[in-house]
Amino acid sequence: MSLRAIGLIVFLLVHIIKAQYGHVIIPSKPSPNERIKVHSEKIYLQNQQAYLAIVTGSIPQSYFHVLVKDSDCSLEKTSTFARNNKCQYAINAGPFHSYTKGGCVGLTISNGTIIQEMMHGTNLSIGVDGDVGFGITDNNDWILGSLNSITAQQKEKGERNRFNLQQFVTGLNAGWLVYNSTNVILNPESQDRAPRTAVGVDRDGQRLVLLQVDGCEHCIWKTSSSRIGRGLTLHEMAVAMKGYVDYAINLDGGGSSTSVDDGTVINHPTCMDYVRYKCERPVASAICIRDTGMGKIDTLTAV
């Protein structure tokens, strides 16, 4: 099959999912004086080591943040993002254009500032549709999926976007993994395995889940460690997320997949994708869990 044909198939699948699912807004029902809890642990999925963080709390603005280095989405390691911003837990987030220059792909909003506006159309080279993602509004509502255009004029004038988004990051591929408690991956038979990163929330808006799975996407030889294979398929990742949340979005994966707990990289990132040497790839954005004074965070770690 030609690259042009593969690109067309990706384009059609992405837009089928986008058209079918649109976006979802989930009120979080804030409670005053709430204690926010973070439970993180190492688990195994399909014999692959994975890192899970479950955040329970009803005030997303108090703990959920999309981080970028600057307005150009220059590259930074996830661990550096975490340490510089005092994140109690962090994962890599959205896809980016260049391994040397960065550049966020798709709508990216950090602390109410539009960093990158939406892409109009689909980037077939990486299979991204620019407005399927995950974020929060200034009303403490979770918002997931495909949004209407945020224009360049709004960005230049500093105008507020129509959803009053505070944080938003675009997902990879078609974006959606789980919608209304249903695995929505259209090609479950695909054996394309890779390290994966995903984010999701339950239908009550009370539980945020971050899941990152290790692997080495293009490695062609086995290792003495049976826990570091190629990774999971998108279908397997959706199955895993469905066990924790009702809605989930696929984030950047491959050599970008990284989990950081209290400033320390806890997984085995493979930045080059071809060897299992542990190395952390600089990325354009990260999701950060940290206390901003609106709620007390309790951290429970089981590794």
C-alpha positions in Angstrom: 0.0 0.0 0.0 1.3 3.4 -0.9 2.0 6.2 1.6 -0.7 8.3 -0.1 -3.2 5.5 0.4 -2.2 5.0 4.1 -2.5 8.8 4.6 -6.0 8.8 3.1 -7.1 5.9 5.4 -5.7 7.8 8.5 -7.5 10.9 7.4 -10.9 9.1 7.0 -10.6 7.3 10.3 -9.7 10.5 12.2 -12.7 12.4 10.8 -15.1 9.5 11.3 -14.2 9.5 15.0 -14.3 13.3 15.3 -17.7 13.6 13.6 -19.2 10.9 15.7 -18.1 12.1 19.1 -17.7 15.8 19.1 -16.9 17.2 22.6 -18.0 16.5 26.1 -18.2 18.8 29.1 -18.2 17.2 32.5 -19.0 19.4 35.5 -16.7 18.7 38.5 -19.0 19.9 41.3 -16.4 21.7 43.5 -16.5 21.2 47.2 -15.0 23.7 49.6 -12.0 22.8 51.8 -11.5 19.5 49.9 -8.4 17.4 50.2 -7.1 16.3 46.8 -5.5 12.9 46.7 -3.0 11.5 44.3 -2.4 7.7 44.2 0.4 6.6 42.0 1.7 3.1 41.4 3.6 0.8 39.0 1.4 -1.7 37.3 1.7 -4.3 34.5 -0.4 -4.3 31.4 0.0 -7.1 28.8 3.3 -7.9 30.6 4.5 -4.3 30.0 5.4 -2.1 32.9 3.2 0.9 33.3 2.7 3.9 35.6 -0.7 4.9 36.9 -1.7 8.1 38.8 -5.3 8.5 40.0 -6.2 12.0 41.2 -9.4 12.4 43.2 -10.8 15.9 43.7 -13.5 18.3 42.5 -11.5 21.4 41.8 -9.4 20.8 38.6 -8.0 24.3 38.6 -6.3 23.6 41.9 -4.2 20.8 40.5 -4.4 20.3 36.7 -2.0 22.2 34.6 -0.7 22.1 31.0 2.8 23.3 30.9 4.9 24.8 28.0 8.3 26.3 28.1 7.4 29.4 26.1 5.1 30.7 23.4 6.9 28.8 20.7 6.5 25.5 22.6 10.3 25.0 22.7 11.5 21.6 23.9 12.0 20.7 27.6 12.3 17.4 29.3 9.2 16.3 31.3 11.3 16.0 34.4 12.6 19.6 33.9 9.0 20.8 33.5 8.1 19.0 36.7 11.0 20.3 38.8 10.7 23.9 37.5 7.0 24.0 38.3 7.1 21.9 41.5 4.8 19.2 40.1 4.0 16.4 42.4 3.3 14.2 39.4 3.8 14.9 35.7 3.6 13.1 32.3 4.4 14.2 28.8 1.5 15.7 26.9 0.8 16.8 23.4 2.5 16.0 20.0 4.9 18.4 18.5 6.4 19.2 15.1 10.1 18.9 15.5 12.6 16.9 17.6 14.9 19.9 17.5 12.6 23.0 17.6 9.4 21.7 19.2 6.3 23.5 18.2 3.0 22.3 19.7 0.6 20.5 17.4 -3.1 21.5 17.7 -4.8 23.7 20.2 -2.7 24.3 23.3 -3.8 26.5 26.2 -1.7 27.0 29.4 -3.1 29.0 32.3 -5.7 30.7 30.2 -3.3 31.7 27.4 -3.7 30.4 23.9 -0.2 29.1 23.0 -1.1 27.4 19.8 -4.4 27.8 17.9 -6.1 24.9 16.2 -4.9 23.2 13.1 -7.4 23.4 10.3 -7.4 19.9 8.8 -5.3 16.9 9.6 -1.5 16.5 9.6 -1.2 13.1 7.8 2.5 12.7 8.6 1.6 12.1 12.3 -2.1 11.5 12.1 -3.2 14.4 14.3 -6.5 16.2 14.1 -5.8 19.5 15.7 -8.8 20.0 18.0 -9.4 16.6 19.7 -8.0 16.9 23.2 -8.4 17.3 26.9 -8.6 20.3 29.3 -10.5 22.4 31.8 -12.6 25.5 31.8 -12.5 28.4 34.3 -15.7 27.0 35.7 -13.8 23.9 36.8 -15.5 21.8 34.1 -13.5 19.1 32.3 -13.8 19.3 28.5 -12.8 16.6 26.1 -13.0 16.1 22.3 -13.3 18.2 19.2 -13.9 22.0 19.7 -14.9 24.7 17.2 -12.2 27.0 15.9 -10.2 29.4 18.0 -9.0 32.0 15.6 -5.6 33.6 15.1 -7.3 37.0 15.6 -8.4 35.9 19.1 -4.9 34.8 19.9 -3.4 38.1 18.7 -5.9 40.2 20.6 -5.7 38.1 23.7 -9.4 37.5 23.7 -11.0 34.8 25.8 -11.9 31.6 23.9 -15.6 30.6 23.6 -15.3 27.8 26.1 -13.3 29.9 28.6 -10.6 27.2 28.6 -7.9 27.5 31.2 -5.9 24.4 30.2 -6.1 22.3 27.0 -3.8 19.9 25.2 -4.4 18.2 21.8 -4.2 14.4 21.6 -2.5 12.1 19.1 -4.1 10.2 16.2 -7.9 10.5 16.4 -7.5 11.4 20.1 -10.4 9.4 21.6 -9.7 6.1 23.3 -12.8 5.8 25.5 -16.1 7.6 25.1 -19.0 7.1 27.4 -17.4 4.0 28.9 -16.9 2.5 25.4 -13.7 1.6 23.7 -13.8 3.6 20.4 -10.7 2.3 18.6 -11.8 1.4 15.1 -9.1 -1.0 14.3 -8.8 -3.4 17.3 -6.8 -5.9 15.2 -3.9 -3.5 14.7 -0.6 -4.8 16.2 1.1 -1.5 16.1 2.7 -1.4 19.5 4.4 1.5 21.1 4.9 3.3 24.5 1.7 5.1 25.3 0.5 8.0 27.4 -3.2 8.8 28.0 -5.4 11.0 30.2 -9.0 10.5 31.2 -11.8 11.3 33.7 -14.8 9.6 35.1 -18.4 10.7 34.3 -18.8 12.5 37.6 -15.6 14.6 37.1 -14.2 13.5 40.4 -11.4 11.2 39.2 -8.6 12.1 36.9 -6.4 9.3 35.6 -2.9 9.5 34.0 -1.6 6.3 32.5 1.8 5.8 30.8 3.1 2.5 29.4 6.7 1.7 28.7 8.0 0.1 25.5 10.4 0.5 22.6 8.4 1.1 19.4 11.0 0.1 16.8 13.4 -2.2 18.7 14.1 -5.4 16.8 15.8 -7.5 19.4 14.8 -8.8 22.8 16.1 -7.7 26.1 16.8 -9.6 29.3 13.9 -7.6 30.8 10.6 -9.1 29.9 8.9 -6.0 31.1 10.1 -3.7 28.3 8.7 -4.9 25.0 7.4 -2.8 22.2 4.5 -1.4 24.3 0.7 -1.6 23.8 -1.6 -1.2 20.8 -4.1 1.7 20.9 -6.9 -0.9 21.5 -5.1 -2.3 24.5 -4.5 1.2 25.8 -8.2 1.9 25.5 -9.1 -1.3 27.3 -6.8 -0.3 30.1 -8.2 3.2 30.4 -11.7 1.9 30.3 -11.0 0.1 33.5 -10.5 3.5 35.3 -12.5 6.2 33.5 -15.5 6.8 31.2 -13.7 9.2 28.9 -10.1 9.1 27.7 -7.8 10.8 25.2 -4.6 9.4 23.7 -1.6 11.7 24.1 1.9 11.7 22.5 3.6 8.4 22.9 6.6 6.5 21.6 9.9 7.9 22.8 8.1 10.8 24.4 6.3 8.7 27.0 7.5 9.7 30.4 6.3 9.7 34.0 7.7 11.9 36.8 7.0 11.6 40.5 8.2 14.3 42.7 10.8 15.4 40.2 12.2 11.9 39.5 11.7 10.0 36.3 10.1 6.7 37.4 9.6 4.9 34.1 12.0 3.7 31.4 11.7 6.2 28.5 13.3 5.2 25.2 13.9 8.6 23.6 15.3 7.2 20.3 12.6 4.5 19.8 15.2 2.1 18.4 17.2 1.0 21.4 16.1 0.2 25.0 18.7 2.6 26.5 17.0 4.7 29.1 16.9 8.3 27.9 14.4 11.1 28.3 13.2 12.9 25.2 12.6 16.7 25.4 8.9 17.5 24.6 6.8 20.5 23.9 4.3 20.2 26.7 3.5 18.3 29.9 0.6 17.7 32.2 1.4 18.7 35.8 -0.4 17.8 39.0 0.5 20.4 41.7 -1.2 22.3 44.5 -2.0 25.9 43.7 -3.5 26.7 47.1 -7.1 25.9 46.3 -7.0 22.5 47.9 -4.6 20.4 49.9 -3.0 17.5 48.0 -2.2 14.2 49.7 0.2 12.0 47.9 0.0 8.2 48.2 2.7 6.2 46.2 2.9 2.5 45.8 5.8 1.4 43.5 
